[in-house]
Amino acid sequence: MQEETTEQNNIITLEDLRPRREEKKTFSGYFMPRRHSGILFDPEKCTGCGTCEMVCSVRNVSKIAPASASMEVLRDEEDNRNFAILCQHCRKPLCIEACPTRAIEKGEDGIVRINKLFCVGCGLCTMACPEAAPLKDPVTEEINKCDLCEGDPLCVKYCPSGALTFTKGKKIRWIKGLRWTVQTVSFLLLVVILVGTFCSLKAGALSLSCPAGILQNIASSGTIVLVWILSAFLILGLTILAGRFFCGWICPFGFLLDLVDKITPKKIGWPSFLKSRMVKYGILAGAVGGSCAFGFQAFCPVCPIGSICRSYGATGTLNGANLGIMGALAGLEITERRVWCRYFCPVGALLALFAKIGLIKIVIGANQCKKFSCIQCAEVCPMGIIDADKLREGISPVIRMTECITCMRCIDRCPYGAAKIRFRWQKAVPGNIEL
């Protein structure tokens, strides 16, 4: 019995030969992820000549054999359209999870490679890939997949029409840098410098008030004061012009939630039966109704935006209820990003009503959009309003501007320039011809 146990311990298994390499995560990686290399395909420029397939096959098998290439051009002769299938080196490759022999790995440079020594040609990677990018050679029955020619793709170099472009990703995401700067300055201004503000701020002739607070004031007092309306209109006017810009760029509590999100990358999931974005409208109605019934602002004492503004300085209550409210709501970030903003915030609900008549919209899905395999816009959206399933199906999702906080993360992250801001009356998707 002891000999059998010893023999079992000496057996070398696949687990020993191919241990799964864990992705290295660094603190700086949460704030500034590595650049994402890839090949961009423009169907408007592709003529279907097949030069890319030929040069790729020469690299693979040392002869012109398009069937042995690591990419494939699908041609639609009737509509005169072409589409290139090639690996997009996804941020979270499904082929890696599907490979039973762990022959597929993603390197430190972001390139997804197949180790032919361990590949058995089962084709599970092809079935798992939304774009079916790993291609089986009909002659050798080996799986071929683009490896970007180790950073210098030949297909891009020899494409006569310029339909293929190699990119190392955005070096500087200026929108991200600008947003964090504006958020930081707004936080310091509203919380540290001008203590106890936002709910009601007056600087010279300029008056700024929370529109939800003004609505509660009107309900509790039964009086409409023109000065109140004008002080709230600055934020409401900004919402009509730029959507819920306040939520994504100025709100001090939103800034706190973004910081918490950076240090809580793992999500446990928000219960599905609580995922109703209508709840925040109910809270808004309850706040107004409660103010009318009790004669004072019913929601303002527990509002996390007001609480964070009142929590600093000599008059602050850092050890009191304000800190408890902020901590409890910020702790919800372990479930989903911006849970408070998605489902509960009455201020966001009021701004959403005005965003519905706003002048701008965000659209995703230009001709350059690689919907099937990219979905980076859906991954980065803090409000979870970009439908990744529709992108997988090749359908351009409709962005609800009532739920969009205009943070522009999708625009900043998209490597294809397929996410853009458009005026509401513009019907065509950017990159498509308007009919």
C-alpha positions in Angstrom: 0.0 0.0 0.0 2.8 2.4 0.8 4.5 1.5 -2.5 1.4 2.4 -4.5 1.1 5.7 -2.7 4.8 6.5 -3.5 4.2 5.6 -7.2 1.2 7.9 -7.3 3.2 10.8 -5.8 5.9 10.3 -8.5 3.5 10.6 -11.4 4.0 13.8 -13.4 0.6 15.2 -14.5 -0.3 17.9 -16.9 -0.9 20.2 -13.9 2.9 19.8 -13.2 3.9 20.5 -16.7 1.6 23.4 -17.5 0.7 25.3 -14.3 -1.7 28.1 -14.9 0.1 31.4 -14.8 -1.7 33.9 -12.6 -2.2 37.4 -13.9 0.1 39.8 -12.1 -1.9 42.7 -10.6 -0.1 45.8 -9.4 -1.5 48.8 -7.5 -0.6 51.1 -10.4 -2.3 48.8 -12.8 -5.7 49.7 -11.4 -5.2 53.4 -12.1 -3.3 53.1 -15.4 -3.7 49.7 -17.1 -1.1 48.6 -19.7 -1.5 49.6 -23.3 -3.4 47.1 -25.4 -1.7 46.2 -28.7 -3.8 45.0 -31.6 -4.7 45.2 -35.3 -7.5 47.5 -36.4 -9.5 46.6 -39.4 -11.4 49.1 -41.6 -13.9 47.3 -43.8 -14.5 50.4 -45.9 -10.9 50.2 -47.2 -10.6 46.4 -47.6 -10.8 45.2 -51.2 -10.6 41.5 -50.4 -7.4 41.0 -52.3 -6.1 38.4 -49.8 -2.6 39.8 -49.6 -2.8 39.6 -45.8 -3.6 35.9 -46.0 -0.8 35.2 -48.3 2.0 36.9 -46.3 0.7 35.4 -43.1 0.7 31.9 -44.6 4.3 32.4 -45.8 5.3 33.1 -42.3 3.5 30.1 -41.0 4.3 27.4 -43.5 6.9 29.1 -45.8 4.6 29.0 -48.8 1.6 30.8 -50.2 -1.3 28.9 -48.8 -4.1 31.2 -47.5 -5.8 28.3 -45.7 -2.7 28.0 -43.5 -2.8 31.7 -42.5 -3.6 32.9 -39.0 -6.3 35.2 -40.3 -9.1 34.9 -42.8 -11.0 37.4 -45.0 -14.7 36.7 -45.5 -16.0 38.1 -48.8 -19.5 39.1 -49.6 -19.6 39.4 -53.4 -23.2 40.5 -53.5 -22.9 43.5 -51.2 -19.2 44.0 -52.0 -18.2 43.9 -48.4 -15.3 42.2 -46.7 -14.6 41.2 -43.1 -11.3 40.1 -41.6 -11.2 37.5 -38.9 -8.1 37.7 -36.7 -7.2 37.5 -33.0 -7.9 40.7 -31.1 -5.7 39.7 -28.1 -8.6 40.3 -25.7 -8.0 41.7 -22.3 -9.8 38.6 -20.9 -9.3 35.9 -23.6 -12.0 33.2 -23.5 -9.8 30.9 -25.5 -7.4 30.6 -22.5 -10.1 29.4 -20.3 -11.4 26.9 -22.9 -8.0 25.3 -23.7 -7.9 21.9 -21.9 -4.1 21.6 -22.3 -3.3 25.2 -21.3 -1.5 25.7 -24.6 -2.7 29.3 -24.8 -1.1 32.0 -22.7 -1.1 35.8 -22.6 2.3 37.3 -22.3 3.4 40.3 -20.4 3.3 42.2 -23.7 -0.4 41.5 -24.0 0.0 39.1 -27.0 -2.0 35.9 -26.8 0.0 33.0 -28.1 -0.5 29.3 -28.8 2.3 26.9 -27.7 2.3 24.2 -30.4 4.1 21.8 -28.1 1.0 21.5 -26.0 -1.8 22.1 -28.5 -3.7 19.0 -29.5 -5.8 20.7 -32.2 -9.2 20.1 -30.4 -10.6 23.4 -31.6 -12.2 24.3 -28.3 -10.5 27.7 -28.4 -12.2 28.4 -31.8 -15.6 27.6 -30.4 -15.0 29.7 -27.3 -13.7 32.7 -29.3 -16.6 35.1 -30.2 -14.8 35.8 -33.5 -13.6 32.2 -34.1 -10.1 33.7 -34.6 -8.0 30.5 -33.9 -8.1 28.8 -37.4 -7.5 25.2 -38.1 -5.2 24.4 -41.0 -7.1 21.9 -43.2 -3.8 20.2 -44.3 -1.8 20.0 -41.1 -4.8 20.2 -38.8 -2.9 22.6 -36.5 -4.5 25.6 -34.9 -3.1 28.9 -36.2 -3.7 32.2 -34.4 -2.3 35.6 -34.9 0.6 36.5 -32.6 1.1 40.0 -34.1 4.3 38.7 -35.7 5.8 39.5 -32.3 5.0 43.2 -32.6 5.6 43.8 -36.3 2.6 42.3 -38.2 3.4 41.5 -41.8 -0.3 41.8 -42.9 -0.3 45.4 -41.8 3.0 46.1 -43.6 1.9 44.6 -46.9 -1.8 45.6 -47.0 -2.1 47.6 -50.3 -5.3 49.4 -49.3 -4.3 50.3 -45.7 -7.3 48.5 -44.3 -5.2 47.1 -41.5 -3.5 49.3 -38.9 -1.3 48.2 -36.0 -1.7 50.0 -32.7 0.0 49.7 -29.4 -3.0 51.2 -27.7 -3.5 54.7 -26.3 -0.3 55.9 -24.7 -2.0 58.7 -22.8 -5.7 58.6 -22.0 -6.2 62.3 -21.7 -9.9 62.1 -20.9 -9.1 59.9 -17.9 -6.4 62.3 -16.7 -8.7 65.3 -17.2 -11.6 63.6 -15.4 -9.5 62.7 -12.3 -8.1 66.2 -12.2 -11.6 67.8 -12.3 -12.9 65.3 -9.7 -10.0 66.0 -7.4 -10.3 69.8 -7.7 -14.1 69.6 -7.2 -13.7 67.4 -4.1 -11.2 69.8 -2.5 -13.3 72.8 -3.4 -16.6 71.4 -2.1 -15.4 69.4 0.8 -12.1 71.0 2.1 -12.0 74.6 1.0 -15.6 75.6 0.9 -16.7 73.6 4.0 -20.3 72.5 4.1 -21.2 73.5 0.6 -22.9 72.2 -2.5 -26.3 71.9 -0.7 -26.2 75.7 -0.8 -23.2 77.7 -2.0 -23.0 81.4 -2.6 -19.9 83.0 -4.1 -20.4 86.7 -4.8 -23.4 87.0 -7.2 -23.3 83.3 -8.0 -25.6 81.0 -6.1 -25.5 77.2 -6.4 -27.9 74.8 -4.8 -28.7 71.1 -5.0 -31.7 70.8 -7.2 -33.1 67.9 -5.1 -32.7 70.0 -2.0 -34.5 72.9 -3.6 -37.3 70.6 -4.6 -37.6 69.4 -1.0 -37.5 73.1 0.2 -40.4 74.0 -2.0 -42.3 70.9 -0.9 -41.7 71.6 2.8 -42.4 75.3 2.8 -45.1 75.4 0.1 -43.4 78.4 -1.4 -41.6 78.9 -4.7 -38.8 81.4 -4.5 -37.3 82.5 -7.8 -33.8 82.7 -6.3 -34.0 79.0 -5.3 -34.9 78.1 -8.9 -32.1 80.1 -10.4 -29.5 78.6 -8.0 -30.6 75.1 -8.9 -30.7 75.8 -12.7 -26.9 75.9 -13.0 -26.7 72.2 -12.5 -29.9 71.5 -14.3 -28.8 73.6 -17.3 -25.4 71.7 -17.3 -27.4 68.5 -17.4 -29.4 69.5 -20.4 -26.2 70.6 -22.2 -23.8 67.7 -21.2 -25.9 65.0 -19.7 -25.3 63.9 -16.1 -21.9 65.5 -16.2 -22.2 66.5 -12.5 -22.4 62.8 -11.5 -19.4 61.7 -13.5 -17.1 64.7 -13.0 -18.1 66.9 -10.1 -20.0 64.9 -7.4 -17.7 64.5 -4.4 -19.4 61.3 -3.3 -19.0 59.9 -6.8 -15.3 60.7 -6.6 -15.1 58.8 -3.3 -16.9 55.8 -4.9 -14.4 55.8 -7.8 -11.5 55.8 -5.4 -13.1 52.9 -3.4 -13.6 51.0 -6.6 -9.9 51.2 -7.4 -9.0 49.3 -4.2 -11.9 46.8 -4.4 -11.5 45.2 -7.8 -13.3 42.0 -6.8 -17.0 42.1 -7.0 -19.4 39.7 -5.3 -22.5 40.8 -7.3 -25.5 42.9 -6.4 -28.6 40.7 -5.8 -30.7 40.5 -9.0 -34.0 41.1 -7.3 -32.7 44.6 -6.2 -31.5 45.6 -9.6 -34.2 48.1 -10.4 -33.1 51.5 -11.6 -36.6 52.8 -10.8 -35.9 52.7 -7.1 -34.1 56.0 -7.1 -37.1 57.7 -8.6 -39.2 56.2 -5.7 -36.7 57.6 -3.2 -36.9 61.0 -4.9 -40.7 60.9 -4.7 -40.5 59.8 -1.1 -38.1 62.6 -0.2 -40.4 65.2 -1.8 -43.5 63.7 -0.2 -41.8 63.4 3.2 -40.7 67.0 3.1 -44.2 68.1 2.3 -45.6 66.0 5.2 -43.1 66.8 7.9 -42.3 70.4 7.0 -38.5 70.0 6.6 -36.1 68.4 4.1 -36.6 64.7 4.7 -33.7 63.3 2.7 -31.0 66.0 3.1 -29.9 64.9 6.6 -28.9 61.4 5.3 -27.8 62.4 1.8 -24.2 61.1 1.2 -23.3 64.1 -1.0 -24.3 66.5 1.7 -22.8 64.3 4.4 -19.3 64.2 2.7 -19.5 68.0 2.3 -20.3 68.5 6.0 -17.8 65.9 7.3 -14.7 68.1 7.2 -13.5 71.0 9.4 -14.3 72.2 12.8 -18.0 71.9 12.3 -17.7 68.5 10.7 -18.9 65.3 12.4 -16.2 62.9 11.3 -17.0 60.6 14.2 -20.7 60.8 13.8 -23.5 59.8 11.5 -22.0 61.4 8.4 -19.0 59.1 8.4 -21.2 56.1 9.0 -23.5 56.9 6.1 -20.6 57.4 3.7 -18.8 54.2 4.9 -21.9 52.1 4.5 -22.8 53.3 1.0 -19.1 53.2 -0.2 -18.9 49.6 1.1 -21.5 48.7 -1.5 -18.7 49.0 -4.1 -17.7 45.4 -3.3 -20.9 44.2 -5.1 -21.0 46.4 -8.2 -19.5 49.7 -9.3 -21.5 52.8 -8.3 -24.4 50.8 -6.8 -25.7 54.0 -5.1 -25.6 55.9 -8.3 -27.3 53.1 -10.3 -30.2 52.3 -8.0 -30.7 54.7 -5.1 -29.4 58.3 -5.6 -32.4 60.8 -5.8 -30.2 63.6 -7.0 -29.2 61.4 -9.9 -32.8 60.6 -10.5 -33.7 64.2 -10.8 -30.8 64.9 -13.1 -31.8 61.9 -15.2 -35.2 63.5 -15.9 -33.4 66.5 -17.4 -30.9 64.4 -19.2 -33.8 62.8 -21.1 -34.3 66.1 -22.9 -30.5 66.7 -23.2 -28.7 67.8 -26.3 -26.1 65.0 -26.5 -25.9 61.3 -26.6 -23.1 58.7 -26.7 -23.2 56.1 -29.5 -21.1 53.0 -29.9 -20.7 51.0 -33.1 -18.9 52.7 -36.0 -17.7 50.5 -38.9 -14.3 50.2 -37.1 -16.0 48.7 -34.0 -14.8 45.1 -33.4 -17.9 44.3 -31.4 -17.5 40.6 -31.3 -14.3 40.4 -29.3 -13.5 43.8 -27.8 -16.3 44.9 -25.5 -13.9 47.1 -23.6 -16.5 49.9 -23.5 -18.9 47.5 -21.6 -16.2 46.5 -19.2 -15.2 50.0 -18.3 -18.7 51.5 -17.9 -19.2 52.2 -14.2 -23.0 52.4 -14.6 -23.3 49.0 -16.4 -25.5 50.4 -19.2 -23.6 49.1 -22.2 -24.9 45.7 -23.2 -22.0 43.3 -23.7 -24.2 40.6 -25.1 -25.4 42.8 -27.9 -21.8 43.7 -28.7 -21.0 39.9 -28.8 -23.9 39.5 -31.4 -22.5 42.4 -33.5 -25.3 44.8 -32.5 -24.6 48.4 -31.6 -26.2 48.9 -28.1 -28.3 51.9 -27.4 -26.9 54.0 -24.5 -29.6 55.4 -22.2 -28.5 58.9 -21.4 -30.8 59.0 -18.4 -28.5 56.4 -16.8 -25.2 57.6 -18.4 -23.1 59.9 -16.2 -21.1 61.2 -19.1 -17.8 60.0 -17.6 -16.6 59.2 -21.2 -14.7 56.2 -20.1 -16.0 54.3 -23.1 -14.7 56.9 -25.5 -11.4 57.1 -23.7 -10.9 53.3 -23.7 -12.1 52.4 -27.2 -9.1 51.5 -29.3 -11.1 51.8 -32.5 -12.6 55.3 -32.1 -16.1 53.7 -32.4 -17.5 55.4 -29.3 -18.3 59.0 -29.8 -20.4 61.9 -28.5 -23.1 62.9 -31.0 -26.0 65.4 -30.9 -29.3 63.8 -30.1 -30.8 64.6 -33.5 -28.0 62.8 -35.4 -29.4 59.4 -36.3 -26.5 57.7 -37.9 -23.9 55.7 -36.1 -20.4 57.4 -36.4 -18.5 55.9 -39.3 -21.6 54.8 -41.2 -23.1 56.6 -44.1 -26.3 58.5 -43.3 -29.3 57.4 -45.4 
